[in-house]
Amino acid sequence: MLLDISGLLCPLDQREPLHAMAVSCYMDAKRRISHGFVIAELVALANA
């Protein structure tokens, strides 16, 4: 699974309408791939 910012934020934010589905997909993935820039953006967005 290639994770972008929304693919990482949705499983973390319980207010997201598709939170439960995102958690399920995230947990079912055999591999999760992202990039440092995506992680940096996630941190900034999650703390906003």
C-alpha positions as CSV (number, residue, x, y, z in Angstrom):
1,M,0.0,0.0,0.0
2,L,1.4,3.4,-1.1
3,L,0.4,5.9,1.5
4,D,-0.1,9.6,0.8
5,I,-1.2,12.2,3.3
6,S,-4.8,11.3,3.3
7,G,-4.0,7.6,3.5
8,L,-2.2,8.3,6.7
9,L,-4.4,10.9,8.2
10,C,-7.8,9.2,7.8
11,P,-6.9,6.1,10.0
12,L,-5.6,8.5,12.7
13,D,-8.6,11.0,12.8
14,Q,-11.7,9.4,14.2
15,R,-13.8,12.4,12.9
16,E,-13.1,11.3,9.3
17,P,-16.3,9.8,7.7
18,L,-14.4,6.8,6.3
19,H,-12.2,6.3,9.4
20,A,-13.3,2.7,10.1
21,M,-12.8,1.6,6.5
22,A,-9.4,3.3,6.4
23,V,-8.3,1.5,9.6
24,S,-9.4,-1.8,8.1
25,C,-7.6,-1.3,4.9
26,Y,-4.5,0.0,6.7
27,M,-4.4,-3.1,9.0
28,D,-5.0,-5.5,6.1
29,A,-2.1,-4.2,4.0
30,K,0.9,-6.5,3.9
31,R,3.3,-3.7,3.2
32,R,3.0,0.1,3.8
33,I,5.2,2.5,1.9
34,S,5.4,6.2,2.2
35,H,8.0,9.0,2.0
36,G,9.7,11.3,4.5
37,F,8.1,14.3,3.0
38,V,4.6,12.8,3.4
39,I,5.4,12.1,7.0
40,A,6.6,15.7,7.5
41,E,3.3,17.0,6.0
42,L,1.3,14.6,8.1
43,V,2.9,15.9,11.3
44,A,2.3,19.5,10.3
45,L,-1.3,18.8,9.3
46,A,-2.1,16.8,12.4
47,N,-0.8,19.5,14.7
48,A,-2.8,22.3,12.9
